[in-house]
Amino acid sequence: MLPSDAGSTTANKRRRLNDHPHHDLQFSDLFSAGLLPTPSTPADSSFQFATQSVDGTGGTPLGSIDFSHWSLDEFSHDPVYLASQEELRCLLFSTAQSAAPTRAGSPAGGTEDEDNMPHQMREILSSSKRVEYLKNYIGQVAPWLDMFDSRHAFGIQLPALARNSPALLYAILAISARQMERKRGAQDSFDSIELYQEAIRLLTPLLQVRDQKVIATCVLLCCLEMMSASAQDWRRHLEGCAALFDAFGIHGFGNELPQAVFWCYARMDLCGALISDGTQSTLLEPSKWLPLESCHNEAAGLFLKSESPDMHANYAVYLCSKVCELVSDRTKYTELGEENGCTGQAFADRWLALWQDLQNWLTHRPTELLPVQTIDSKPFPQILFVHWAAISSNQLQHTACILLLNTMPRPMKLGLGSSGSMLWHAKRICGISLTNPHQGCLNNAIQPLWIAGRLLSHKSEHALIVKLIRAIESLSGWGTCWRIRDLEIAWGYKVRRDGREEKANRPS
């Protein structure tokens, strides 16, 4: 069995998983909005600002945001959407299972007639609403897709490629429309469904082509689905893309655009593994994230060789996925009797190697991934980063450490210091999100915040995390509030909107 502090059994983990209901910010904004307590010491005075908005533009203060409509909306139950989603899923599996593509680049002839593209693009963008969707994509959606990509593949390269790809353009418009619908709480009228359907229709004849626009279109449509996905369905939405990456041999060390698209997918795959709470690894096993015939022992060298802050951040995603793989293997070995070789000694060896990898990741961070200021405030430290990729990658390093510490082999005598405290890592995860409210990093913080939040014991900390998760959903459009219910089950009470305690029903 796992150590007693490793949480519930696999059955309980799966029960929790099935209990989920179907349903440019400035640094100062979370202080002024009341999310993060204003530092009270003289040394902290530089962190006090007068800004009174949560969107960095003098917009709505957090206290006046109506969170009531942010939940899983009717979109996820719309029969037209569900039919289109199943159609896309079947298309992706069919493509992956067919013979490996033999062509590269855009198809000769086919649906996308390059000579006719400018006219087609003008037609597609003929309405002011669609132009607004394109502007919203560039300003609001692309930043979180480009979180670990300084070249802005999603924000710059894809819109340029979409000039010659109606399928890609429709996918861009669809995900942007879905995000805007989520933010305004639309319940009965969804432009995104029509755009989503048209993207699939145009994509269908192109799927046999090993083309970067096709893969990018598939990932954008997958992201759209994830925005409203329930926890139970998260992996189902990823399965088609995972099969496609596997069949096409796309990994995290390819050319610029395929590489950026892969890591966008990989972050979602990791979130799915984190949601499973130790019962599952990523759909695309981490070994397939590396170039063909490479092994884990070579991974550090491959990532460091790039000498890129973005790739070092991606290395944190990879390491966290390896930790999820290890925890899942051990859970299956001890609790399901699966013969996967994760014996006590093998587990201890892998555990120790991954712990060292995570500490080395920290030691070898490039300057861009280091905090520019750290203040030991209460209840959470303030840790400020200036590079987008630094925010989420450092959170993932802390998340991976918590997962390892929660399953530490016994006995194991290591001089870990503060890094050996799960609570220390948990508070840093929360502090990073509260100090760095960059919209591109908010939605990726949800699973780390859930893992960290379960370790917090003070009601004031609970109230702050709940408020933060609600704010993330309202600001990003991503469905996140189902994680509040999970935290309340772990805490044993429901956090009401007025901050008072209300008894929560624990699963029987």
N, C-alpha and C positions, 0 to 999 in steps of 0.2 A: 504494500500500500504506500501511497505518498505520505509525506510527513503530515502530522495533524494540522499544521497551519496552511496546508496546501488547499484548503477549501473543501467543498462537498465532493461527493463521488460523481462519477460520470453520469449516473442516472439523474442526480440533482442538477448537474450542469445542463443536461439536455432539457430537463423540466424547465429550468429558468429560461433557456433559449426559446422554448415553445410558449412561454407565458407572455411574450411581447405582444401588445395589442396591435391589431391591424390598423392600424391607423398611420475708398482708401481711408480705413480708420486711422485715427491719430493715436499716438502713445498715451496721451492724456485722457482719452475719452472714457476709459473704464474707471479712472479715478473720479472724474467729474460726474459720471453717471451713477456712481455709488456702488460699482462692482468691486473695486479694490479700495480698501480703506486708505485714506490719504495719510502718508507717513507723518508721524508726529514729532520726530526728532529733528533738531536743527540740521543735521547732516543730510537729511532727506528733503530739505526744502526745495531743492532743484526739481523735484518730481511733482510739485504742485502747479497745476495749470488752471486757467480760467475757462477752457473750452467747455461748452455745455451740451454737446451732441455726442451721439454714438456713431456717426458716420463721417466725422471729420469735415462736414460741410455746413455746420450750424443747423443740423437736422433735428429729428425728434429725440428728446432725452429718453433714456432707457425707461425711466419710471412711467412714462406715458405711452409706451408701446403696448398694444393689445396683443397678448400672446395667445388668446383663447382659440384662434382659428388655426394655429400652427400644429397640425397633426397630419396623419396620413389622410389624404383627401379622396374624393370620389374618383379622381383620375386613375388610381391604382386598381379600381374595381370596374372601370369602364369596359364593357364587352368588346368595343372596337379596339381599344388599346390592348386588351389581353389577347385578342386574336392576332393582332399585328406583332405583339411581343413573341408569341409562340411561333409565328411564321419566321421571324428573324432568327430565333433560337434554332429552329430546324434547319434553316439555310446555313447557319454557321457550322452546325454539326455535320451536315451533308458535305459541305465544302472540305472540312477537316478530314473526313473519312474517305473522301475520294482520292484519286491518284494525286500525288504531289504536283503542284502547278509547274509547268514547264516554260512559261513565258514570264517576262519581266517588263515592267513599265506599263503604260496605258495600252489598251487593246486597239488594234487597227480597226477602223470602222466602229462597230458596236454602237452603244447608246450615246456615248459622249463624243459628238462631232465638234472637234476643236474649232473649226471655222465658224461654227454657229454659236460658240460659247458667249461672247460678249452680249449678243442679242438675248440669249437664254437668261443670262444673269440679270439683265435689265428687266426682263419679264418677271423673274422670281422676286426681285426687289421693287416691283412696281407700286406696292402699297407702302404708305408711311409707317404702318405698324411693323412691317417686316424690316424696314430700315432701322427702326427702333430696336428690334430684336438683335440685329447685327451690331449696333452700337453697344447694346447691353452685353453682348457676348464679349466684345473686345475689352470693355471696361470692368465688367463684373464677374464673368464666368471664366475667361481665359486665365486670370491671375491664379486661381486655385488649381487649374490644370497645369500651369507653368511653374508650380511652386518650387520644383527642384531643377528648373531649366532657365538659366540666365539668358539663353538665346531666344526664349519666348516662342517656342515652336507652335504652341496652340494660339498664341495671341498675334503672331506676325506671319509665320510661315503658312499655317493652315488657311487663314483668310485669303492669302495670296493664291494658294493652290485652288481654292474654291472658285476662283474666277473661271477655271477650266474643268470644274467638276460639280455639276448640279447636285449629285448625291451628297457630296461633302457639304455644299452650301446649305442644303435642306437640313442636314444633321446639325450644323452650327445654329441655324435658326430654331430648330426644334428644342435643343437643350437650353438655349437662351429663353425661349418662350416658356418652357417648363419652370425655369428658375424664377422668372417674373411672376408666373401664376402662383408658385409656392409662396413667394414673398407677400403677395397681396391677398393670399388666402382664397383664391378662386375655387369654387366648389362645383360649378355646373357648366362651364364653358371653357373648352381647352383648345386653343389654336395649336398647341404643341402636338396633339394627336394627329391632326391633318398633316403637319410638317413631318412628324415621325413616320407616318405611313408613306409619304411621298419619298422620303429618304430611303426607306426599305425597298420601295418599288424600283427606284433608280439604281440601287445597290445590287439588286439580285443578279442581273446579267454580268456584273463585274467581279463577282466573288471568286471566280477561278483564276483571277489575275493576281500575281504577287506584286501588288502596287501599293506604295506608301499611302496614297489617298484612300484606298479601300480599307486598309487596316485602321487608319485614323478615323474614318467614318464609323466603323464598327465600335471603336472605343468610345467615341462621342455618344453614340446611341446607348451603349452600355451605361455610361455615366448618367444619361437622362433617366434610365430605368432605376438606377441606384438612388436617385434623389428622393424617390417616394417609396422605396422598397421597404418591406417589413423585414425584421431580423431573420425570420425563417426563410425568406426568399432571397436573401443577399447572395448566397453562393450560386443559386440557380441563375441569377442574372449574369454572373461572371463566367459560367461554364462554357458558353459558346466562344467567348473571346479567348479563354484559356486553351481550348481545343485548336483554335485558329493559330495562335502563337506557336503552339507545339508543332502543328502540322507544317507551318511555314518556316520553322526553325528560327523564329525571331527571338532574340535575347537582349540582355541589358548592355551589350557592348557592340552594337551595330553602328550603322551610319547615323548621322545626327537626328533626322526626323523619326525613323523607326525606333531609335534608342529612347527618345523623349516620350513617344507614344507608349513604348513598353513600360517605362517606369511609372507613367500615369496609371496604367493597368495594375502594375505590381503593388502600388500603394493601396488600391482598392482590394486586391487579393489579400494583402496583409490584414486589412481591416476585417475581412471576412473570417480570417483565422482567429483574430483577437475576439471577435463576437462569439466564436464557438466555445470560448472559455476553457481551452486546454484539450478539447475533444478532437479537433481537426487541425491539420496543417493547411498551407496554401493549396489552392487547386493545382496551380502549376508549381511542381516541386522546386525548391530553391536551386537544386543542381542544374535545372534548365534555365535559370536566370543567367548562367555563365556561358561563355563560348563552348562549343562542342568539344568534348573530351577534356574539359577543365574540371578540376575537383575543388572541394572546399579549401584544402590546404593552399591552393593557389589564389584563392579569392582576394585575400588582403593585398597581394602583389598586383593583381589586376586592377583593383580599385585605386590603389596608391599610384600606380604607373600613370594614370590619366592626369595626375597633378591638377585636379579640378575640384573646386568646392562642391559643385553639383554632384559629382560622382562620389565624393566622400559622404555627402548626405544620402545618396542612394545606397551606399555601403551600410548605413544605419538601418535602412529598410530591409536590406538583405539579411543583416545579422538578426534583426528582430524576427524575420521569417524563419531563420534557422532555430531560434529559441522556441518559436511556436511548434516547429517540427519536432524538436526534442521533447517538449512537454507532451505533445500529442502521442508520440511514440511510447513514452513512459506510461502515460495513462492507459493506452491500449494494451500494453504489456502486462501491467499490474492489475488492471481492473476488468479487462475483457479477455485476458489470457492469450492475446495475439502474439504469435511467435515472430517478432520482428527484430530480435537480437538486442533489444534494449534492456539487457540484464543489469543488475546492480552495478557491476564494475564498468560495463560499457557506458551506462548512463553517467556515472561519476566522471569518467574520462571525457565524455562529450561536454558535460556540464562545465568542467574546469577549463576546457579549451575555449568554449564560448565566452565564459566569464573573462578570460584573458583577452580574447578578441575585442570585447566591449570596452575593456579598460584601455587597450591599445588604440581603439577608435578615438577615445577621449583624448589620449596623449598626442595623437598625430593629427588632431583637427587643424585644418588650415586657418589662417587668421580670420577669414570671413565667417567661420563657424564658431568663433569665440564670442562670449558676451562682451559688450562694450562697457557694461556696468552691472554690478550685482550688489544688492542691498538686502541685508538680513532683517526684513521687516516681518510683522505679524499680520494675519495668520500665515501668510505665504511670502517667500522671498520674492524680491523684484529682480528679474533677470532679463536685461534688455539686449536684444540682438538687432543688427541692422540688415543682415542678409536674410531673405525669405527662407532659404533652405535651412538656415541655422535653427530656426524656430522649431519646425517639426522634427528635424533629425535629432536634435538634442532631447526633445520629448520622447522620441522612440528609443533612444539609448537608455533613458531612465525607465521606460516601460519594460524593455527587455530585461533590465536588471531586476525589477520587481518580480517578473515571471520566473527568473532563475532563482532568486532568493526564496521565493515561495515554494520551490521544489528542491531546495538544496539537499544533496545527499547527506545522510548522517552516518558516522560522524565526519565532519570535514572542518579541520582547524585552519582557518585563514585569517590573517590580520587585515580585515577589510575596512576598518575605520568607519567613517560616516557612510561610505558607499555600501556597507553591509546592512544598512537600515532601510527596510522597505518604506517606512514612513518618511524618511529623508528624501528618497526618490519621489514619493507621492507628492510631497509638498512642492518640490521643484517642478513637477509636471504642471501642477495647478498654477504656480507662480509664473511660469513661462507663458501660459495662455492669457493670464490676466494682465501681464505686462506688455505683451506683444499682440494686440488685437488686429493683426493684419488679416484682411478678409480671405486671402489666399491660403491661410493656414488654419482657419477656424474649424472647418468641417473635418479635417484630419485629426483634430485634437479630441474628438468625441470618445473614441475607444480608450486612449490613454487616460482621459479624465475619468472614465468609468472605472478603470482598473485602479487608478489612484484614489478615487472617491470612496471606494469600499474600505480603504484603510483609515479614513478620517473618522474621528470620534466626537468632535465637538459640534454642537448644533449650529453654531455660527458659521463654521466651515461648510457644513452641509447646505445651509441656506445660500451661501455664496456660490457654491458649485451649481446648485439648481438654477440660480439666477443666470449664471454664465451659460449653461447649456440652453436655456430658453432664448437667451440673447443670440447665441450662435445660430439657432434655427431661424430666428426672425431676420437676421442680417444676411445669412447665406442662402436661405431657401431650402437647405438640406433638412430632411426629416431626422431629428435628433432626440426629441423629447421622450421617446420610448425608453431611452437610457435612464431618465429620471425615475421611472417606475422601478427599474432594476436596482438602482441605488437605494430607493426607499425601502425595498424589500430587504436589502442588506443591512440597512440602518434600523429597521424595525418600526418605522413610523413614516407618515406622509408629511412632506413639507408643504404647507399651504402657501398660497400666494401672499398672504399677509405675514409670513414668516413664523406663524405659530405651528405647534406640533399637532399632528393628527395621526392616530394609530393606523399603521399599515397592516394589511393582511399578508401574513407569511404563507408561502406555499406549504401545503400539508405534506 
